[in-house]
Amino acid sequence: MAKRADAKRADAASRVLGELFEVIEARRGADPRASYVAKLHSEGRAKIAQKLGEEALETVLAAVQERRDEVVCESADLLFHLLVLWADAGIAPDEVFAELERRKGRSGLDEKKSRKRL
């Protein structure tokens, strides 16, 4: 029964992220004065990456300060900005999900060792 509930949660999360990604894709070319997504895209990838970094830091700070509700809100902002970055880079969520699936069952330490150094 627990596996079924976990699968339902995963499906719901995937659906929500997919739907949000579609909205982001649709708004990329909108008027930057009327759409935050369009504004970010008009400012370029560096600005999008900066915003993602800011949201990551805010999430970390909320976690360290043990402010659960803020972690939830900042995590939502972090995921949103990550999706904006993916859209700008031409990366579909399914590509990332497939990579996560590929790594399933592997030790995180082993996976990290197997990566090529840049």
A tleap script that builds the chain and sets N, CA, C and O, in Angstrom:
source leaprc.protein.ff14SB
mol = sequence {
  NMET ALA LYS ARG ALA ASP ALA LYS ARG ALA
  ASP ALA ALA SER ARG VAL LEU GLY GLU LEU
  PHE GLU VAL ILE GLU ALA ARG ARG GLY ALA
  ASP PRO ARG ALA SER TYR VAL ALA LYS LEU
  HIE SER GLU GLY ARG ALA LYS ILE ALA GLN
  LYS LEU GLY GLU GLU ALA LEU GLU THR VAL
  LEU ALA ALA VAL GLN GLU ARG ARG ASP GLU
  VAL VAL CYS GLU SER ALA ASP LEU LEU PHE
  HIE LEU LEU VAL LEU TRP ALA ASP ALA GLY
  ILE ALA PRO ASP GLU VAL PHE ALA GLU LEU
  GLU ARG ARG LYS GLY ARG SER GLY LEU ASP
  GLU LYS LYS SER ARG LYS ARG CLEU
}
set mol.1.N position { 0.821 -1.199 0.000 }
set mol.1.CA position { 0.000 0.000 0.000 }
set mol.1.C position { 0.866 1.264 0.000 }
set mol.1.O position { 0.522 2.255 -0.644 }
set mol.2.N position { 2.001 1.225 0.731 }
set mol.2.CA position { 2.871 2.396 0.798 }
set mol.2.C position { 3.489 2.698 -0.563 }
set mol.2.O position { 3.647 3.863 -0.927 }
set mol.3.N position { 3.840 1.649 -1.321 }
set mol.3.CA position { 4.416 1.871 -2.648 }
set mol.3.C position { 3.417 2.553 -3.569 }
set mol.3.O position { 3.790 3.400 -4.380 }
set mol.4.N position { 2.156 2.186 -3.445 }
set mol.4.CA position { 1.119 2.809 -4.268 }
set mol.4.C position { 0.989 4.293 -3.929 }
set mol.4.O position { 0.873 5.128 -4.826 }
set mol.5.N position { 1.009 4.620 -2.642 }
set mol.5.CA position { 0.916 6.026 -2.224 }
set mol.5.C position { 2.136 6.800 -2.694 }
set mol.5.O position { 2.013 7.938 -3.149 }
set mol.6.N position { 3.317 6.193 -2.589 }
set mol.6.CA position { 4.538 6.852 -3.061 }
set mol.6.C position { 4.468 7.111 -4.562 }
set mol.6.O position { 4.854 8.183 -5.029 }
set mol.7.N position { 3.977 6.133 -5.317 }
set mol.7.CA position { 3.862 6.288 -6.771 }
set mol.7.C position { 2.863 7.391 -7.113 }
set mol.7.O position { 3.085 8.155 -8.052 }
set mol.8.N position { 1.775 7.479 -6.367 }
set mol.8.CA position { 0.787 8.532 -6.615 }
set mol.8.C position { 1.387 9.909 -6.347 }
set mol.8.O position { 1.167 10.850 -7.109 }
set mol.9.N position { 2.149 10.020 -5.254 }
set mol.9.CA position { 2.795 11.300 -4.942 }
set mol.9.C position { 3.797 11.672 -6.027 }
set mol.9.O position { 3.867 12.827 -6.448 }
set mol.10.N position { 4.565 10.696 -6.474 }
set mol.10.CA position { 5.553 10.957 -7.529 }
set mol.10.C position { 4.862 11.373 -8.819 }
set mol.10.O position { 5.312 12.298 -9.495 }
set mol.11.N position { 3.775 10.699 -9.164 }
set mol.11.CA position { 3.024 11.068 -10.366 }
set mol.11.C position { 2.455 12.480 -10.242 }
set mol.11.O position { 2.490 13.257 -11.197 }
set mol.12.N position { 1.931 12.805 -9.063 }
set mol.12.CA position { 1.364 14.138 -8.850 }
set mol.12.C position { 2.456 15.198 -8.944 }
set mol.12.O position { 2.242 16.249 -9.549 }
set mol.13.N position { 3.617 14.939 -8.357 }
set mol.13.CA position { 4.725 15.895 -8.410 }
set mol.13.C position { 5.195 16.088 -9.844 }
set mol.13.O position { 5.431 17.214 -10.283 }
set mol.14.N position { 5.328 14.998 -10.560 }
set mol.14.CA position { 5.743 15.074 -11.961 }
set mol.14.C position { 4.733 15.859 -12.788 }
set mol.14.O position { 5.110 16.664 -13.640 }
set mol.15.N position { 3.453 15.623 -12.536 }
set mol.15.CA position { 2.398 16.330 -13.265 }
set mol.15.C position { 2.439 17.825 -12.968 }
set mol.15.O position { 2.353 18.645 -13.882 }
set mol.16.N position { 2.569 18.180 -11.699 }
set mol.16.CA position { 2.601 19.591 -11.317 }
set mol.16.C position { 3.803 20.290 -11.947 }
set mol.16.O position { 3.668 21.383 -12.498 }
set mol.17.N position { 4.976 19.667 -11.869 }
set mol.17.CA position { 6.170 20.266 -12.463 }
set mol.17.C position { 6.036 20.358 -13.980 }
set mol.17.O position { 6.449 21.348 -14.585 }
set mol.18.N position { 5.461 19.330 -14.590 }
set mol.18.CA position { 5.251 19.359 -16.036 }
set mol.18.C position { 4.305 20.470 -16.459 }
set mol.18.O position { 4.554 21.166 -17.444 }
set mol.19.N position { 3.222 20.634 -15.714 }
set mol.19.CA position { 2.262 21.691 -16.034 }
set mol.19.C position { 2.892 23.073 -15.846 }
set mol.19.O position { 2.688 23.970 -16.664 }
set mol.20.N position { 3.654 23.237 -14.768 }
set mol.20.CA position { 4.321 24.515 -14.533 }
set mol.20.C position { 5.328 24.795 -15.644 }
set mol.20.O position { 5.438 25.927 -16.113 }
set mol.21.N position { 6.059 23.771 -16.064 }
set mol.21.CA position { 7.025 23.939 -17.139 }
set mol.21.C position { 6.318 24.392 -18.419 }
set mol.21.O position { 6.836 25.249 -19.135 }
set mol.22.N position { 5.152 23.834 -18.715 }
set mol.22.CA position { 4.392 24.243 -19.902 }
set mol.22.C position { 3.998 25.717 -19.818 }
set mol.22.O position { 4.065 26.435 -20.816 }
set mol.23.N position { 3.594 26.163 -18.649 }
set mol.23.CA position { 3.235 27.579 -18.468 }
set mol.23.C position { 4.474 28.451 -18.696 }
set mol.23.O position { 4.402 29.480 -19.368 }
set mol.24.N position { 5.599 28.033 -18.136 }
set mol.24.CA position { 6.846 28.792 -18.313 }
set mol.24.C position { 7.212 28.867 -19.790 }
set mol.24.O position { 7.557 29.937 -20.292 }
set mol.25.N position { 7.140 27.750 -20.476 }
set mol.25.CA position { 7.446 27.737 -21.911 }
set mol.25.C position { 6.523 28.684 -22.677 }
set mol.25.O position { 6.966 29.401 -23.574 }
set mol.26.N position { 5.253 28.681 -22.323 }
set mol.26.CA position { 4.281 29.523 -23.025 }
set mol.26.C position { 4.522 31.004 -22.772 }
set mol.26.O position { 4.218 31.835 -23.629 }
set mol.27.N position { 5.056 31.339 -21.624 }
set mol.27.CA position { 5.232 32.755 -21.265 }
set mol.27.C position { 6.599 33.319 -21.634 }
set mol.27.O position { 6.824 34.522 -21.504 }
set mol.28.N position { 7.496 32.482 -22.083 }
set mol.28.CA position { 8.852 32.957 -22.402 }
set mol.28.C position { 8.841 34.112 -23.397 }
set mol.28.O position { 9.616 35.058 -23.255 }
set mol.29.N position { 7.985 34.046 -24.384 }
set mol.29.CA position { 7.963 35.077 -25.420 }
set mol.29.C position { 6.951 36.173 -25.174 }
set mol.29.O position { 6.705 36.993 -26.058 }
set mol.30.N position { 6.365 36.207 -24.001 }
set mol.30.CA position { 5.357 37.230 -23.688 }
set mol.30.C position { 6.035 38.584 -23.462 }
set mol.30.O position { 7.260 38.701 -23.505 }
set mol.31.N position { 5.231 39.570 -23.229 }
set mol.31.CA position { 5.714 40.920 -22.948 }
set mol.31.C position { 6.394 40.926 -21.574 }
set mol.31.O position { 5.754 40.600 -20.575 }
set mol.32.N position { 7.659 41.286 -21.508 }
set mol.32.CA position { 8.374 41.309 -20.221 }
set mol.32.C position { 7.755 42.248 -19.184 }
set mol.32.O position { 7.997 42.098 -17.987 }
set mol.33.N position { 6.961 43.212 -19.641 }
set mol.33.CA position { 6.283 44.107 -18.689 }
set mol.33.C position { 5.071 43.446 -18.058 }
set mol.33.O position { 4.557 43.923 -17.046 }
set mol.34.N position { 4.606 42.338 -18.657 }
set mol.34.CA position { 3.397 41.683 -18.169 }
set mol.34.C position { 3.650 40.278 -17.613 }
set mol.34.O position { 2.754 39.669 -17.029 }
set mol.35.N position { 4.869 39.767 -17.795 }
set mol.35.CA position { 5.159 38.395 -17.380 }
set mol.35.C position { 6.538 38.325 -16.716 }
set mol.35.O position { 7.541 38.727 -17.306 }
set mol.36.N position { 6.573 37.818 -15.501 }
set mol.36.CA position { 7.842 37.657 -14.789 }
set mol.36.C position { 8.753 36.684 -15.533 }
set mol.36.O position { 9.959 36.913 -15.621 }
set mol.37.N position { 8.190 35.600 -16.070 }
set mol.37.CA position { 8.981 34.631 -16.832 }
set mol.37.C position { 9.607 35.312 -18.047 }
set mol.37.O position { 10.799 35.143 -18.305 }
set mol.38.N position { 8.821 36.070 -18.785 }
set mol.38.CA position { 9.346 36.773 -19.960 }
set mol.38.C position { 10.415 37.777 -19.551 }
set mol.38.O position { 11.416 37.937 -20.250 }
set mol.39.N position { 10.210 38.452 -18.426 }
set mol.39.CA position { 11.197 39.419 -17.934 }
set mol.39.C position { 12.519 38.713 -17.638 }
set mol.39.O position { 13.580 39.193 -18.036 }
set mol.40.N position { 12.459 37.582 -16.944 }
set mol.40.CA position { 13.690 36.841 -16.658 }
set mol.40.C position { 14.392 36.419 -17.946 }
set mol.40.O position { 15.607 36.574 -18.076 }
set mol.41.N position { 13.632 35.890 -18.889 }
set mol.41.CA position { 14.228 35.448 -20.154 }
set mol.41.C position { 14.836 36.619 -20.922 }
set mol.41.O position { 15.870 36.470 -21.573 }
set mol.42.N position { 14.200 37.768 -20.844 }
set mol.42.CA position { 14.738 38.927 -21.563 }
set mol.42.C position { 16.043 39.417 -20.944 }
set mol.42.O position { 16.844 40.069 -21.614 }
set mol.43.N position { 16.257 39.107 -19.672 }
set mol.43.CA position { 17.471 39.535 -18.982 }
set mol.43.C position { 18.621 38.550 -19.166 }
set mol.43.O position { 19.763 38.852 -18.819 }
set mol.44.N position { 18.317 37.363 -19.716 }
set mol.44.CA position { 19.369 36.410 -20.051 }
set mol.44.C position { 19.611 35.334 -19.003 }
set mol.44.O position { 19.138 35.404 -17.869 }
set mol.45.N position { 20.368 34.340 -19.437 }
set mol.45.CA position { 20.619 33.173 -18.600 }
set mol.45.C position { 21.382 33.524 -17.323 }
set mol.45.O position { 21.132 32.925 -16.277 }
set mol.46.N position { 22.290 34.464 -17.389 }
set mol.46.CA position { 23.040 34.831 -16.180 }
set mol.46.C position { 22.091 35.342 -15.088 }
set mol.46.O position { 22.262 35.016 -13.914 }
set mol.47.N position { 21.108 36.130 -15.473 }
set mol.47.CA position { 20.138 36.651 -14.506 }
set mol.47.C position { 19.265 35.512 -13.965 }
set mol.47.O position { 18.964 35.462 -12.773 }
set mol.48.N position { 18.869 34.609 -14.849 }
set mol.48.CA position { 18.074 33.462 -14.406 }
set mol.48.C position { 18.879 32.637 -13.407 }
set mol.48.O position { 18.356 32.236 -12.367 }
set mol.49.N position { 20.143 32.383 -13.717 }
set mol.49.CA position { 21.011 31.615 -12.825 }
set mol.49.C position { 21.214 32.346 -11.493 }
set mol.49.O position { 21.252 31.718 -10.435 }
set mol.50.N position { 21.340 33.655 -11.553 }
set mol.50.CA position { 21.483 34.447 -10.334 }
set mol.50.C position { 20.253 34.275 -9.444 }
set mol.50.O position { 20.372 34.056 -8.238 }
set mol.51.N position { 19.075 34.376 -10.051 }
set mol.51.CA position { 17.828 34.212 -9.287 }
set mol.51.C position { 17.748 32.815 -8.688 }
set mol.51.O position { 17.320 32.658 -7.545 }
set mol.52.N position { 18.153 31.801 -9.440 }
set mol.52.CA position { 18.150 30.436 -8.934 }
set mol.52.C position { 19.073 30.333 -7.718 }
set mol.52.O position { 18.718 29.722 -6.710 }
set mol.53.N position { 20.251 30.929 -7.822 }
set mol.53.CA position { 21.187 30.926 -6.696 }
set mol.53.C position { 20.626 31.625 -5.470 }
set mol.53.O position { 20.792 31.149 -4.347 }
set mol.54.N position { 19.961 32.756 -5.685 }
set mol.54.CA position { 19.348 33.483 -4.571 }
set mol.54.C position { 18.303 32.620 -3.873 }
set mol.54.O position { 18.248 32.564 -2.645 }
set mol.55.N position { 17.474 31.945 -4.674 }
set mol.55.CA position { 16.426 31.098 -4.093 }
set mol.55.C position { 17.031 29.898 -3.358 }
set mol.55.O position { 16.515 29.473 -2.324 }
set mol.56.N position { 18.129 29.356 -3.900 }
set mol.56.CA position { 18.803 28.245 -3.224 }
set mol.56.C position { 19.328 28.703 -1.867 }
set mol.56.O position { 19.164 28.007 -0.864 }
set mol.57.N position { 19.954 29.868 -1.840 }
set mol.57.CA position { 20.482 30.399 -0.583 }
set mol.57.C position { 19.357 30.652 0.418 }
set mol.57.O position { 19.491 30.325 1.597 }
set mol.58.N position { 18.260 31.228 -0.040 }
set mol.58.CA position { 17.130 31.484 0.852 }
set mol.58.C position { 16.556 30.182 1.402 }
set mol.58.O position { 16.130 30.129 2.556 }
set mol.59.N position { 16.544 29.139 0.589 }
set mol.59.CA position { 16.068 27.838 1.049 }
set mol.59.C position { 17.003 27.279 2.116 }
set mol.59.O position { 16.555 26.776 3.146 }
set mol.60.N position { 18.299 27.372 1.860 }
set mol.60.CA position { 19.294 26.881 2.814 }
set mol.60.C position { 19.194 27.635 4.138 }
set mol.60.O position { 19.209 27.023 5.206 }
set mol.61.N position { 19.092 28.949 4.070 }
set mol.61.CA position { 19.003 29.749 5.292 }
set mol.61.C position { 17.758 29.395 6.096 }
set mol.61.O position { 17.818 29.290 7.321 }
set mol.62.N position { 16.648 29.215 5.424 }
set mol.62.CA position { 15.416 28.832 6.124 }
set mol.62.C position { 15.581 27.464 6.789 }
set mol.62.O position { 15.095 27.245 7.898 }
set mol.63.N position { 16.263 26.552 6.109 }
set mol.63.CA position { 16.480 25.210 6.673 }
set mol.63.C position { 17.379 25.274 7.901 }
set mol.63.O position { 17.092 24.644 8.919 }
set mol.64.N position { 18.467 26.034 7.805 }
set mol.64.CA position { 19.409 26.149 8.921 }
set mol.64.C position { 18.731 26.800 10.125 }
set mol.64.O position { 19.021 26.465 11.274 }
set mol.65.N position { 17.828 27.731 9.843 }
set mol.65.CA position { 17.103 28.414 10.917 }
set mol.65.C position { 15.893 27.613 11.388 }
set mol.65.O position { 15.140 28.056 12.256 }
set mol.66.N position { 15.717 26.429 10.806 }
set mol.66.CA position { 14.623 25.514 11.174 }
set mol.66.C position { 13.252 26.175 11.071 }
set mol.66.O position { 12.402 26.030 11.950 }
set mol.67.N position { 13.064 26.901 9.979 }
set mol.67.CA position { 11.775 27.551 9.700 }
set mol.67.C position { 11.068 26.744 8.614 }
set mol.67.O position { 11.165 27.055 7.427 }
set mol.68.N position { 10.370 25.726 9.034 }
set mol.68.CA position { 9.767 24.759 8.125 }
set mol.68.C position { 8.886 25.400 7.060 }
set mol.68.O position { 9.027 25.098 5.875 }
set mol.69.N position { 7.984 26.278 7.471 }
set mol.69.CA position { 7.075 26.915 6.508 }
set mol.69.C position { 7.846 27.713 5.456 }
set mol.69.O position { 7.473 27.729 4.283 }
set mol.70.N position { 8.920 28.371 5.882 }
set mol.70.CA position { 9.741 29.124 4.932 }
set mol.70.C position { 10.485 28.186 3.991 }
set mol.70.O position { 10.669 28.505 2.817 }
set mol.71.N position { 10.914 27.031 4.498 }
set mol.71.CA position { 11.577 26.048 3.633 }
set mol.71.C position { 10.617 25.614 2.534 }
set mol.71.O position { 11.020 25.470 1.379 }
set mol.72.N position { 9.355 25.405 2.881 }
set mol.72.CA position { 8.353 25.016 1.886 }
set mol.72.C position { 8.211 26.116 0.831 }
set mol.72.O position { 8.268 25.832 -0.365 }
set mol.73.N position { 8.029 27.343 1.254 }
set mol.73.CA position { 7.836 28.459 0.310 }
set mol.73.C position { 9.078 28.700 -0.539 }
set mol.73.O position { 8.980 28.879 -1.753 }
set mol.74.N position { 10.238 28.703 0.096 }
set mol.74.CA position { 11.473 28.939 -0.653 }
set mol.74.C position { 11.770 27.781 -1.601 }
set mol.74.O position { 12.330 27.989 -2.678 }
set mol.75.N position { 11.403 26.573 -1.213 }
set mol.75.CA position { 11.594 25.415 -2.098 }
set mol.75.C position { 10.736 25.557 -3.345 }
set mol.75.O position { 11.172 25.212 -4.443 }
set mol.76.N position { 9.524 26.060 -3.183 }
set mol.76.CA position { 8.655 26.294 -4.342 }
set mol.76.C position { 9.298 27.327 -5.270 }
set mol.76.O position { 9.304 27.153 -6.488 }
set mol.77.N position { 9.837 28.400 -4.690 }
set mol.77.CA position { 10.524 29.414 -5.500 }
set mol.77.C position { 11.740 28.816 -6.205 }
set mol.77.O position { 11.994 29.104 -7.374 }
set mol.78.N position { 12.484 27.986 -5.486 }
set mol.78.CA position { 13.673 27.343 -6.046 }
set mol.78.C position { 13.316 26.453 -7.228 }
set mol.78.O position { 13.966 26.517 -8.271 }
set mol.79.N position { 12.291 25.624 -7.072 }
set mol.79.CA position { 11.859 24.760 -8.170 }
set mol.79.C position { 11.376 25.575 -9.365 }
set mol.79.O position { 11.682 25.244 -10.511 }
set mol.80.N position { 10.625 26.633 -9.100 }
set mol.80.CA position { 10.145 27.487 -10.183 }
set mol.80.C position { 11.320 28.045 -10.983 }
set mol.80.O position { 11.338 27.955 -12.211 }
set mol.81.N position { 12.295 28.619 -10.288 }
set mol.81.CA position { 13.426 29.220 -10.989 }
set mol.81.C position { 14.295 28.166 -11.682 }
set mol.81.O position { 14.903 28.446 -12.715 }
set mol.82.N position { 14.355 26.966 -11.122 }
set mol.82.CA position { 15.066 25.876 -11.793 }
set mol.82.C position { 14.366 25.533 -13.110 }
set mol.82.O position { 15.030 25.316 -14.124 }
set mol.83.N position { 13.046 25.483 -13.103 }
set mol.83.CA position { 12.292 25.218 -14.330 }
set mol.83.C position { 12.492 26.334 -15.356 }
set mol.83.O position { 12.572 26.070 -16.555 }
set mol.84.N position { 12.570 27.569 -14.889 }
set mol.84.CA position { 12.827 28.690 -15.805 }
set mol.84.C position { 14.205 28.507 -16.461 }
set mol.84.O position { 14.359 28.731 -17.662 }
set mol.85.N position { 15.190 28.103 -15.674 }
set mol.85.CA position { 16.528 27.854 -16.220 }
set mol.85.C position { 16.506 26.703 -17.226 }
set mol.85.O position { 17.098 26.799 -18.301 }
set mol.86.N position { 15.819 25.614 -16.869 }
set mol.86.CA position { 15.711 24.489 -17.813 }
set mol.86.C position { 15.107 24.952 -19.130 }
set mol.86.O position { 15.613 24.611 -20.200 }
set mol.87.N position { 14.028 25.728 -19.061 }
set mol.87.CA position { 13.377 26.204 -20.287 }
set mol.87.C position { 14.349 27.029 -21.118 }
set mol.87.O position { 14.422 26.873 -22.336 }
set mol.88.N position { 15.088 27.901 -20.460 }
set mol.88.CA position { 16.047 28.740 -21.179 }
set mol.88.C position { 17.149 27.907 -21.828 }
set mol.88.O position { 17.646 28.246 -22.902 }
set mol.89.N position { 17.527 26.810 -21.161 }
set mol.89.CA position { 18.602 25.951 -21.669 }
set mol.89.C position { 18.094 24.868 -22.622 }
set mol.89.O position { 18.878 24.076 -23.144 }
set mol.90.N position { 16.779 24.838 -22.847 }
set mol.90.CA position { 16.213 23.833 -23.745 }
set mol.90.C position { 16.196 22.436 -23.143 }
set mol.90.O position { 16.278 21.442 -23.864 }
set mol.91.N position { 16.088 22.363 -21.831 }
set mol.91.CA position { 16.064 21.081 -21.121 }
set mol.91.C position { 14.636 20.826 -20.643 }
set mol.91.O position { 14.055 21.640 -19.925 }
set mol.92.N position { 14.080 19.686 -21.051 }
set mol.92.CA position { 12.736 19.304 -20.611 }
set mol.92.C position { 12.825 18.562 -19.284 }
set mol.92.O position { 13.787 17.828 -19.056 }
set mol.93.N position { 11.842 18.738 -18.404 }
set mol.93.CA position { 11.855 18.017 -17.129 }
set mol.93.C position { 12.038 16.506 -17.294 }
set mol.93.O position { 12.693 15.866 -16.471 }
set mol.94.N position { 11.466 15.942 -18.345 }
set mol.94.CA position { 11.593 14.501 -18.552 }
set mol.94.C position { 13.046 14.069 -18.710 }
set mol.94.O position { 13.394 12.944 -18.350 }
set mol.95.N position { 13.899 14.940 -19.240 }
set mol.95.CA position { 15.318 14.615 -19.363 }
set mol.95.C position { 15.957 14.462 -17.979 }
set mol.95.O position { 16.755 13.554 -17.746 }
set mol.96.N position { 15.593 15.357 -17.077 }
set mol.96.CA position { 16.132 15.307 -15.720 }
set mol.96.C position { 15.553 14.102 -14.977 }
set mol.96.O position { 16.270 13.402 -14.261 }
set mol.97.N position { 14.258 13.869 -15.152 }
set mol.97.CA position { 13.639 12.714 -14.502 }
set mol.97.C position { 14.271 11.419 -14.990 }
set mol.97.O position { 14.473 10.493 -14.205 }
set mol.98.N position { 14.584 11.346 -16.277 }
set mol.98.CA position { 15.235 10.151 -16.828 }
set mol.98.C position { 16.619 9.956 -16.219 }
set mol.98.O position { 17.026 8.828 -15.943 }
set mol.99.N position { 17.335 11.044 -16.011 }
set mol.99.CA position { 18.653 10.946 -15.372 }
set mol.99.C position { 18.528 10.462 -13.930 }
set mol.99.O position { 19.328 9.647 -13.469 }
set mol.100.N position { 17.533 10.962 -13.233 }
set mol.100.CA position { 17.300 10.485 -11.864 }
set mol.100.C position { 16.938 8.999 -11.856 }
set mol.100.O position { 17.399 8.241 -11.003 }
set mol.101.N position { 16.119 8.602 -12.803 }
set mol.101.CA position { 15.738 7.184 -12.932 }
set mol.101.C position { 16.979 6.335 -13.211 }
set mol.101.O position { 17.126 5.247 -12.654 }
set mol.102.N position { 17.859 6.824 -14.060 }
set mol.102.CA position { 19.080 6.097 -14.398 }
set mol.102.C position { 19.939 5.876 -13.152 }
set mol.102.O position { 20.593 4.842 -13.017 }
set mol.103.N position { 19.930 6.836 -12.262 }
set mol.103.CA position { 20.758 6.759 -11.053 }
set mol.103.C position { 20.112 5.947 -9.933 }
set mol.103.O position { 20.775 5.601 -8.955 }
set mol.104.N position { 18.843 5.646 -10.069 }
set mol.104.CA position { 18.124 4.946 -9.006 }
set mol.104.C position { 18.813 3.622 -8.671 }
set mol.104.O position { 19.194 2.856 -9.556 }
set mol.105.N position { 18.959 3.381 -7.391 }
set mol.105.CA position { 19.569 2.137 -6.949 }
set mol.105.C position { 21.085 2.195 -6.830 }
set mol.105.O position { 21.708 1.248 -6.349 }
set mol.106.N position { 21.680 3.296 -7.265 }
set mol.106.CA position { 23.139 3.460 -7.153 }
set mol.106.C position { 23.454 4.274 -5.903 }
set mol.106.O position { 22.700 5.171 -5.525 }
set mol.107.N position { 24.536 3.961 -5.290 }
set mol.107.CA position { 25.017 4.757 -4.170 }
set mol.107.C position { 25.355 6.146 -4.687 }
set mol.107.O position { 25.973 6.291 -5.742 }
set mol.108.N position { 24.953 7.152 -3.953 }
set mol.108.CA position { 25.300 8.518 -4.337 }
set mol.108.C position { 26.797 8.725 -4.359 }
set mol.108.O position { 27.306 9.481 -5.186 }
set mol.109.N position { 27.509 8.064 -3.462 }
set mol.109.CA position { 28.968 8.189 -3.439 }
set mol.109.C position { 29.579 7.562 -4.685 }
set mol.109.O position { 30.501 8.123 -5.276 }
set mol.110.N position { 29.065 6.390 -5.088 }
set mol.110.CA position { 29.571 5.738 -6.303 }
set mol.110.C position { 29.243 6.564 -7.536 }
set mol.110.O position { 30.076 6.711 -8.430 }
set mol.111.N position { 28.028 7.102 -7.587 }
set mol.111.CA position { 27.621 7.897 -8.741 }
set mol.111.C position { 28.519 9.117 -8.878 }
set mol.111.O position { 28.950 9.458 -9.980 }
set mol.112.N position { 28.795 9.766 -7.770 }
set mol.112.CA position { 29.625 10.971 -7.808 }
set mol.112.C position { 31.042 10.641 -8.284 }
set mol.112.O position { 31.628 11.419 -9.037 }
set mol.113.N position { 31.594 9.521 -7.867 }
set mol.113.CA position { 32.940 9.102 -8.286 }
set mol.113.C position { 32.990 8.845 -9.800 }
set mol.113.O position { 34.023 9.045 -10.438 }
set mol.114.N position { 31.860 8.401 -10.361 }
set mol.114.CA position { 31.848 8.027 -11.776 }
set mol.114.C position { 31.770 9.217 -12.722 }
set mol.114.O position { 31.988 9.062 -13.923 }
set mol.115.N position { 31.465 10.394 -12.205 }
set mol.115.CA position { 31.340 11.578 -13.053 }
set mol.115.C position { 32.692 12.029 -13.566 }
set mol.115.O position { 33.710 11.925 -12.882 }
set mol.116.N position { 32.672 12.530 -14.778 }
set mol.116.CA position { 33.883 13.089 -15.360 }
set mol.116.C position { 34.129 14.463 -14.751 }
set mol.116.O position { 33.199 15.247 -14.566 }
set mol.117.N position { 35.340 14.733 -14.454 }
set mol.117.CA position { 35.704 16.060 -13.928 }
set mol.117.C position { 35.751 17.056 -15.069 }
set mol.117.O position { 36.203 16.731 -16.166 }
set mol.118.N position { 35.282 18.275 -14.813 }
set mol.118.CA position { 35.302 19.327 -15.838 }
set mol.118.C position { 36.641 19.998 -15.894 }
set mol.118.O position { 36.842 20.909 -16.698 }
savepdb mol mol.pdb
quit
